[in-house]
Each structure stands twice: as structure tokens, then as C-alpha cells.
């Protein structure tokens, strides 16, 4: 990717006026803090990628309005990777080559994150938007995870189903590395609960729209509950499942709960369960949610969602590390500062890193969709 192309991508933010203002430094600024994001802003996962970017932008807008961090304004640059690992890698390498950029925020996708982790080593990678547990096992020290893993999500959903007296539990997952990893966690959690799967169904891949055969297989066995390991195609599966007469309780992972999915589900989403790795963006009982809603509104956005809250929380974490690193922050000192965040109470969610620890949160909750599409927990 040429430097000119990347520069154009940096400036052509498409979230809205607030983000465009954030991406272009004013002449009055003598020095700024520059961060970057690469994510899908034009493909199947656009809602998740642009949502995380919008949430982070809302936080940095609020910080900049209050004077910035250590007297410096924050710029958040972006590049669209179309949810393609090779483009995500190229974007991240171009950002790394720009020595003025301190860190990479919220890369999106399992394969995309893996490609970035392998190639970007000199700056912090904060809050990858994937819960794949395998990526964390040999994660390099410059990667700081925020969200809990899919393994933890699956375990929470199974324990919740059992608590509600469901013992015949099935699963539908994509037949790819992401799905196979989550299925292995499903088997472990089911064994721990002394249960055997009621039905196992697969789709061809994470982005495949061929979901009806899997829906038919599950309807035939009629389990009490089904764990859906589906992202952008979750609404298609739910629609096919209900059309075929399926009546099982459906639980989706957090990757199923994007704003676009919830909108696409419409009335079919009522009562659908989700695991959450962030508090519900509609739950003002949490201090972090109240602040998020205030800052989103101040930036002109009221479309609260899990991706925007995740982006906001990731921005809050990197801002804390930047404050602690001081005015002369470098890539190296920012990594060291992140490592020193051993206990950070965000107001409903606690983050903790440390020497040898890069897993920031174990927060997992279960919520349901209400009649108005709101996530209720």
C-alpha cells in the first residue's frame, strides 16, 4: 500500500463531522498524540468496525474539549481493511512505519488480528475485537487484550442455560478456525456440566450466508437451547430457524449483537439471549455507561451499541496509560505504562494488567433483547 493511499485513508474518515475534525490537527497544535485503527469500514463487519471507531472518537472528542492529555490533543486515524487480513496487515505496517503514531487501537477480526500481531512489534496493540482464546496463548507482549474470550462467553451461556433448567443444548458454528476454536470450548464446558451436545450444526464459514442446512439440522433435533457462534449472518440464521418452526431458546455470542444485526432481526430478536463482554450500553446503573452516553450525545450520536461502547472503553484505557506515561510519551513508555495498569475501575468494569499479564478483563454478562431492540441485562 502506498504512503499516499494510506494518507488519504487517514483523512477520509466517514463516521461523521466530529471524527473528521478529530483526524485533522489544527494549526494551533504544536504537538499531538496520534493513534490509529484499521478495521472493516465497507464490508460485512462495517457496523462493528465503524462502531468501535465511533465510540473511541466520542471519548477522545470529550478529552480534547477538556484540554487533551498532558496538554496534548489526541488524533485518531483510520484505514479501511475491508475485513481482509492482508489489507489489515498492510494498513498496520504502514501505521507502524509512521514514527509519529504511538499505538494501534481495536483491530477487528480473528484472522486480521493474527496477521497484525505477527507483523507489528514496536507499538502497543490495544483491545483487539476478537475473543479467540488461541490468539491469547502466545500473544506478544505489545498486545493488550480487553474483552473476555469466546471460551468464557460460551461457558457463561451454558451455565446460564443450565440454571434455567435447559439440559439439551445444541450449537451452530462456522466450519473455520474461529468456529472450531469456540466449538472446542463448548465441548469442554458441556463436559464440565456433565452434558452431551443435543445437536451440532455448522455453516461453511464466518461470512457464508448458507445457513438453512444448519437451521434444518437443529430444528430436527429440537434442543431446549442453542448457542450461536455467528457474527454478521446471525439474523439470516434466526430467520431461517424460525421459518422452519424452530422454537429453541437462542443464545448468541457477543459477535452476534452488533447494532446492524439487532436492527436486521427486528421483532424476531425479541427474547434472544446474548453474552456480553462489556456492560449493556443501555444500562445507566454502570458509571462507565453513563459517561459513555454523555460523551456520545455530546458528539452528536445517540445510536448506543455494544461496538461503540467497546471502542469507548478501549479509548478510556489507552488514555489512562497516556496520562501515566507523561508528556514525553513514546511507544516504549506507553507499553510500560499499560503494563503498570494493575487495577483500573472504570465504573462497572475492572481492568488489570501487570508483568506477564496482558488479559485485561474477565467481564461476561448475559442479556436479552427487549421489544424495542434494547439490550437488557
C-alpha positions as CSV (number, residue, x, y, z in Angstrom):
1,X,0.0,0.0,0.0
2,X,1.4,3.4,-1.0
3,X,2.0,6.1,1.6
4,X,-0.2,8.4,-0.5
5,X,-3.1,5.9,-0.3
6,X,-2.8,5.5,3.4
7,X,-2.6,9.3,3.9
8,X,-5.9,9.6,2.0
9,X,-7.5,6.9,4.1
10,X,-6.3,8.7,7.3
11,X,-8.1,11.8,6.3
12,X,-11.2,10.3,4.7
13,X,-13.0,9.4,8.0
14,X,-16.6,8.5,7.2
15,X,-18.1,8.3,10.7
16,X,-19.2,12.0,10.9
17,X,-18.2,15.5,11.4
18,X,-16.8,15.0,14.8
19,X,-14.5,12.3,13.6
20,X,-13.3,14.2,10.6
21,X,-12.4,17.1,12.9
22,X,-10.5,14.7,15.2
23,X,-8.4,13.3,12.4
24,X,-7.1,16.6,11.1
25,X,-4.8,18.6,13.6
26,X,-5.3,22.3,13.8
27,X,-2.6,24.8,13.1
28,X,-2.6,25.8,16.8
29,X,-1.4,22.4,17.9
30,X,2.3,22.2,18.2
31,X,2.3,18.6,19.3
32,X,-0.4,15.9,19.4
33,X,-0.9,12.3,20.4
34,X,-1.5,10.2,17.3
35,X,-3.3,6.8,17.5
36,X,-4.6,4.6,14.6
37,X,-7.2,2.0,13.8
38,X,-7.6,-0.4,10.9
39,X,-11.0,-2.1,10.6
40,X,-13.8,-3.1,8.2
41,X,-15.5,0.2,7.1
42,X,-17.1,-1.1,3.9
43,X,-17.8,-4.8,4.2
44,X,-19.8,-7.4,6.2
45,X,-18.4,-6.2,9.6
46,X,-18.7,-2.5,8.9
47,X,-21.1,-2.0,11.8
48,X,-18.7,-3.5,14.3
49,X,-15.6,-1.7,12.9
50,X,-17.1,1.7,12.4
51,X,-18.9,1.4,15.8
52,X,-15.7,0.8,17.7
53,X,-14.1,3.8,15.9
54,X,-17.1,6.0,16.7
55,X,-17.1,5.1,20.4
56,X,-13.4,5.8,20.6
57,X,-13.9,9.1,18.8
58,X,-16.6,10.2,21.2
59,X,-14.2,9.6,24.1
60,X,-11.3,11.5,22.5
61,X,-13.6,14.4,21.5
62,X,-14.6,14.8,25.1
63,X,-10.9,14.6,26.2
64,X,-9.8,17.1,23.6
65,X,-12.6,19.5,24.6
66,X,-11.3,19.3,28.2
67,X,-7.8,20.2,27.2
68,X,-6.4,16.9,25.9
69,X,-3.9,14.5,27.7
70,X,-0.9,16.1,29.4
71,X,-1.7,19.2,27.4
72,X,-1.8,17.4,24.0
73,X,-4.8,16.8,21.8
74,X,-5.5,13.2,20.5
75,X,-5.8,12.3,16.9
76,X,-7.4,9.0,15.9
77,X,-6.5,8.0,12.3
78,X,-8.3,5.2,10.4
79,X,-7.8,2.9,7.5
80,X,-10.4,0.6,5.9
81,X,-9.2,-3.0,5.6
82,X,-12.5,-4.4,4.2
83,X,-12.2,-7.3,6.7
84,X,-9.4,-8.7,4.7
85,X,-6.3,-9.9,6.7
86,X,-3.8,-8.9,4.0
87,X,-5.1,-5.4,3.9
88,X,-5.3,-5.2,7.7
89,X,-1.7,-6.2,7.9
90,X,-0.6,-3.7,5.2
91,X,-2.5,-0.9,7.0
92,X,-1.0,-1.8,10.3
93,X,2.6,-1.9,8.9
94,X,2.1,1.5,7.3
95,X,0.9,2.9,10.6
96,X,3.9,1.3,12.3
97,X,6.3,2.9,9.8
98,X,5.0,6.3,10.7
99,X,7.0,7.0,13.9
100,X,4.5,9.7,15.0
101,X,1.8,7.1,15.6
102,X,2.1,5.7,19.1
103,X,-0.4,2.7,19.2
104,X,-2.9,0.7,17.3
105,X,-6.4,0.7,18.7
106,X,-9.1,-2.1,18.3
107,X,-8.2,-4.2,15.3
108,X,-11.2,-6.1,14.1
109,X,-11.4,-9.8,13.4
110,X,-9.6,-13.0,14.3
111,X,-7.5,-13.5,11.2
112,X,-6.9,-9.8,10.9
113,X,-5.6,-9.5,14.4
114,X,-3.4,-12.6,13.9
115,X,-1.9,-11.0,10.8
116,X,-1.3,-7.7,12.6
117,X,0.2,-9.4,15.7
118,X,2.7,-11.2,13.6
119,X,3.9,-8.1,11.8
120,X,3.6,-5.2,14.2
121,X,6.0,-5.4,17.2
122,X,7.2,-1.9,18.1
123,X,3.9,-0.4,19.3
124,X,1.1,-1.3,21.5
125,X,-2.0,-3.1,20.0
126,X,-4.9,-2.4,22.4
127,X,-8.2,-4.1,22.6
128,X,-8.4,-6.4,19.5
129,X,-12.1,-7.0,18.7
130,X,-11.9,-10.8,18.8
131,X,-12.4,-13.3,21.6
132,X,-10.5,-16.1,20.1
133,X,-8.7,-17.7,23.0
134,X,-5.9,-19.3,20.9
135,X,-4.6,-15.9,19.9
136,X,-4.0,-15.0,23.6
137,X,-2.0,-18.1,24.4
138,X,1.1,-17.0,22.6
139,X,0.3,-13.3,22.4
140,X,3.3,-11.0,22.1
141,X,4.0,-8.5,25.0
142,X,2.9,-5.5,22.9
143,X,-0.7,-6.8,22.7
144,X,-3.1,-5.7,25.4
145,X,-6.4,-7.6,25.4
146,X,-9.5,-6.0,26.9
147,X,-12.6,-8.1,26.2
148,X,-13.1,-11.6,27.7
149,X,-12.6,-14.6,25.4
150,X,-15.2,-16.6,23.5
151,X,-14.4,-19.6,25.7
152,X,-15.5,-17.6,28.7
153,X,-18.6,-16.4,26.8
154,X,-19.6,-20.0,25.9
155,X,-19.1,-21.2,29.4
156,X,-21.3,-18.4,30.8
157,X,-24.0,-19.2,28.3
158,X,-24.0,-22.9,29.1
159,X,-24.1,-22.2,32.9
160,X,-27.0,-19.8,32.4
161,X,-28.9,-22.3,30.3
162,X,-28.4,-25.0,32.9
163,X,-29.5,-22.6,35.6
164,X,-32.8,-22.1,33.6
165,X,-33.2,-25.9,33.5
166,X,-32.1,-26.5,30.0
167,X,-30.0,-29.6,29.6
168,X,-30.5,-30.4,25.9
169,X,-28.1,-27.8,24.5
170,X,-27.0,-27.5,20.9
171,X,-24.6,-25.4,18.9
172,X,-24.2,-23.9,15.4
173,X,-20.8,-22.6,14.4
174,X,-18.9,-21.8,11.2
175,X,-16.6,-24.5,9.9
176,X,-13.4,-22.4,10.1
177,X,-10.7,-21.7,12.7
178,X,-12.9,-19.3,14.6
179,X,-15.8,-21.7,14.9
180,X,-13.7,-24.7,15.6
181,X,-12.0,-23.0,18.4
182,X,-15.2,-22.0,20.0
183,X,-16.7,-25.4,19.5
184,X,-13.8,-26.9,21.4
185,X,-14.6,-24.6,24.3
186,X,-18.3,-25.6,24.0
187,X,-17.3,-29.3,24.4
188,X,-15.2,-28.6,27.5
189,X,-17.9,-26.6,29.2
190,X,-20.6,-29.2,28.3
191,X,-18.4,-31.9,29.8
192,X,-17.8,-29.8,32.9
193,X,-21.6,-29.6,33.3
194,X,-21.8,-33.4,32.7
195,X,-23.8,-32.9,29.5
196,X,-23.6,-34.1,25.9
197,X,-24.5,-31.8,22.9
198,X,-28.1,-32.3,21.8
199,X,-27.2,-31.3,18.2
200,X,-24.1,-30.0,16.4
201,X,-24.6,-27.9,13.2
202,X,-22.1,-25.9,11.1
203,X,-22.1,-23.3,8.4
204,X,-19.4,-23.2,5.7
205,X,-17.6,-20.2,7.2
206,X,-17.9,-17.0,9.2
207,X,-19.2,-14.9,6.3
208,X,-21.1,-17.6,4.5
209,X,-24.9,-16.9,4.0
210,X,-25.6,-20.6,3.6
211,X,-27.3,-21.1,6.9
212,X,-30.5,-23.0,6.1
213,X,-29.0,-26.5,6.3
214,X,-27.7,-25.8,9.8
215,X,-31.1,-24.4,10.8
216,X,-32.8,-27.6,9.5
217,X,-30.5,-29.8,11.4
218,X,-31.2,-28.0,14.7
219,X,-35.0,-27.9,14.1
220,X,-35.0,-31.7,13.5
221,X,-33.4,-32.3,16.9
222,X,-35.4,-29.6,18.8
223,X,-33.0,-28.8,21.6
224,X,-34.0,-26.7,24.5
225,X,-31.3,-24.1,23.9
226,X,-28.8,-23.3,21.1
227,X,-25.5,-21.5,21.2
228,X,-25.0,-19.4,18.0
229,X,-21.4,-18.8,17.1
230,X,-22.4,-16.5,14.3
231,X,-21.4,-12.9,13.6
232,X,-22.9,-10.9,10.7
233,X,-25.0,-13.7,9.4
234,X,-26.8,-14.3,12.7
235,X,-30.1,-12.6,11.5
236,X,-30.2,-14.9,8.4
237,X,-29.9,-18.0,10.6
238,X,-32.5,-16.8,13.1
239,X,-34.9,-16.0,10.3
240,X,-34.4,-19.4,8.7
241,X,-34.6,-21.2,12.0
242,X,-37.9,-19.6,13.0
243,X,-39.3,-20.0,9.4
244,X,-38.7,-23.8,9.7
245,X,-40.6,-23.9,13.0
246,X,-37.7,-23.8,15.4
247,X,-38.7,-22.9,19.0
248,X,-35.5,-23.4,20.9
249,X,-34.1,-20.6,23.1
250,X,-31.3,-19.0,21.1
251,X,-28.1,-17.5,22.7
252,X,-25.6,-15.6,20.6
253,X,-22.1,-14.7,21.4
254,X,-21.1,-11.0,21.7
255,X,-20.2,-11.0,18.0
256,X,-23.9,-11.6,17.2
257,X,-25.0,-8.4,19.0
258,X,-24.0,-5.7,16.6
259,X,-26.4,-2.8,16.1
260,X,-26.9,-3.8,12.4
261,X,-27.8,-7.4,13.5
262,X,-30.2,-6.2,16.1
263,X,-31.9,-3.9,13.5
264,X,-32.0,-6.7,10.9
265,X,-33.6,-9.1,13.4
266,X,-36.5,-6.7,14.1
267,X,-39.3,-8.5,16.0
268,X,-37.5,-11.8,15.6
269,X,-34.9,-10.7,18.0
270,X,-37.3,-10.3,20.9
271,X,-36.2,-12.6,23.8
272,X,-32.9,-13.6,22.0
273,X,-30.1,-14.0,24.5
274,X,-26.5,-12.7,24.2
275,X,-23.3,-13.0,26.1
276,X,-21.8,-9.5,26.7
277,X,-18.1,-8.7,27.3
278,X,-19.0,-5.1,28.1
279,X,-21.8,-3.8,30.2
280,X,-25.1,-3.1,28.3
281,X,-24.9,0.3,26.6
282,X,-28.5,0.8,27.8
283,X,-27.7,0.2,31.5
284,X,-27.2,3.5,33.3
285,X,-26.6,1.7,36.6
286,X,-23.0,1.5,35.4
287,X,-20.9,4.7,35.8
288,X,-19.0,3.9,32.6
289,X,-22.2,3.6,30.6
290,X,-23.5,7.0,31.9
291,X,-20.2,8.7,30.9
292,X,-20.3,6.9,27.5
293,X,-23.9,8.1,26.8
294,X,-23.0,11.6,27.8
295,X,-19.9,11.7,25.5
296,X,-21.7,10.0,22.6
297,X,-24.5,12.6,22.8
298,X,-22.0,15.5,23.0
299,X,-20.5,14.2,19.7
300,X,-24.0,14.1,18.2
301,X,-24.6,10.4,18.4
302,X,-27.4,8.6,20.3
303,X,-27.2,5.2,18.5
304,X,-25.9,3.4,21.5
305,X,-24.5,-0.1,20.8
306,X,-22.0,-2.7,22.1
307,X,-19.4,-1.9,19.5
308,X,-19.4,1.9,20.3
309,X,-19.2,1.1,24.0
310,X,-16.3,-1.3,23.3
311,X,-14.4,1.4,21.3
312,X,-15.1,3.9,24.1
313,X,-13.8,1.6,26.8
314,X,-10.6,0.8,24.8
315,X,-10.1,4.6,24.3
316,X,-10.5,5.1,28.1
317,X,-7.8,2.5,28.8
318,X,-5.2,3.9,26.4
319,X,-6.0,7.4,27.7
320,X,-5.2,6.3,31.2
321,X,-1.9,4.8,30.1
322,X,-1.1,8.0,28.2
323,X,-1.7,10.1,31.3
324,X,0.5,7.9,33.4
325,X,3.3,8.0,30.7
326,X,3.6,11.7,30.9
327,X,4.2,14.5,28.3
328,X,7.2,12.8,26.7
329,X,5.4,9.6,25.9
330,X,7.0,7.2,23.4
331,X,5.9,3.8,22.0
332,X,8.1,2.1,24.6
333,X,6.9,4.1,27.5
334,X,3.3,3.7,26.6
335,X,3.7,-0.1,26.6
336,X,5.3,0.1,30.0
337,X,2.6,2.4,31.2
338,X,-0.1,0.0,30.1
339,X,1.7,-2.9,31.9
340,X,1.5,-0.8,35.1
341,X,-2.3,-0.7,35.0
342,X,-2.9,-3.4,37.5
343,X,-6.3,-2.3,38.8
344,X,-8.4,0.3,36.9
345,X,-12.1,0.6,38.0
346,X,-14.0,2.0,35.0
347,X,-17.3,2.1,36.9
348,X,-18.8,-1.3,36.3
349,X,-15.9,-3.0,34.7
350,X,-12.4,-3.5,36.1
351,X,-9.2,-3.7,34.0
352,X,-5.9,-5.2,35.2
353,X,-2.6,-5.9,33.5
354,X,0.8,-6.4,35.0
355,X,4.2,-8.1,34.4
356,X,3.4,-11.2,32.3
357,X,-0.3,-10.4,32.2
358,X,-1.9,-9.0,29.1
359,X,-5.6,-10.1,29.7
360,X,-7.4,-7.0,31.0
361,X,-10.9,-8.2,31.7
362,X,-12.9,-11.3,32.6
363,X,-16.3,-9.5,32.5
364,X,-19.0,-11.6,31.0
365,X,-22.7,-11.0,31.4
366,X,-25.9,-12.4,29.8
367,X,-28.6,-10.2,28.4
368,X,-31.8,-10.4,26.3
369,X,-33.3,-8.3,23.6
370,X,-36.4,-6.3,24.6
371,X,-39.3,-5.4,22.4
372,X,-37.6,-2.1,21.3
373,X,-34.3,-3.8,20.4
374,X,-32.6,-2.7,23.6
375,X,-30.1,-5.0,25.3
376,X,-31.5,-5.7,28.8
377,X,-29.2,-7.1,31.5
